[in-house]
Amino acid sequence: MKSWTATARGPPTPQSLTLAASLPLPTLPPNSTALLLKITHVALNPADLVLLRALPPWLPFRRAPPVPGMDFAGVVVAVGDGAGLSSSFAVGDRVCGALGLAAVLRGEGTLAEYVLVESASVAKMPLREGWGLREAVIDYRIHDPLEEHLAQKFGEQQFDAILDCAGSQALFSHSPRYLKPEGKFVSIVGGWSQGVVPFVRNKLRPRFLGGTPRRYDLFLLSSSGSIAKEVAGWVEQGVIKQAVIDSEYPMEQAVEAFQKLATGRARGKIVIKVASTE
């Protein structure tokens, strides 16, 4: 099978990512609770980029060669025979989910034609079509600094909450100018420098020492099939009406997809199409 592999630590380049043409097809072991999936799409996650830059492929706990990728969608082609799994999933089911961090650290990622995934990390695909991109955005490249623009435009009608998807300290530090006093600032950016350190600083620093007088929270999730199922339910119920897609790349152009992610300019998910859904 075809699979992208991490061949060197560093930024996404043809030297650090290689498309292998003939890796062995994974097989289900006896009494397995896993599913064998034919992957149709992989949505790039910022964590994929962090791991590519941080982890050498030769580490002893990583498979050889390590495969990147965390988020996935695909079709069930085989079901493990353990723990009554056949009552939950069947061959042909369209499914989605995200691998746990441990699997990705080991190099057992999703950017391949076929992948073994534990059923606990999988949800059936929501039955909803016609998702699209939001029509209105604030272009931070035009409004620089962004914080000044937000203060001018929303200083009188302040936000109830701000969801930070990029890890901007300045956005929080200036937030009293456009975030209500009882409002919440929530960051979804993980990692040591962009997640842990800002959380400790913004959560614990008192106001008399320069702390920002607004509530700061860090919202991170571990990969879980139950969470994926809950989100799928929101889609089917119409609670989530749009999937924001920045761009889609064919399997052969995964390096370009990673490079687009590295620019920090994506306005939504960057998706790699691994195979047809037909």
Protein Blocks (a to p, Z undefined) as FASTA:
>chain_A
ZZdddfbgcdddfklpccdfbbccddddehiabdcdddfbdcddfklmmmmmmmcfkbmk
bccdddedjbdcdddfbdcfehhlmmmpcghiacdddddfklmmnopafbbfbdcddfkl
pccddddehiacdfbdcdfklmccfklmmmmmmmmmccfbdcdfkopaklmmmmmmmpcf
kbccddfbecjklmmmmmmmmmmmcfknopacbddddddddddfklmmmmmmmmmnomam
bdcdfbdcdfklmmmmmmmmmnopagcdddddfbdfZZ
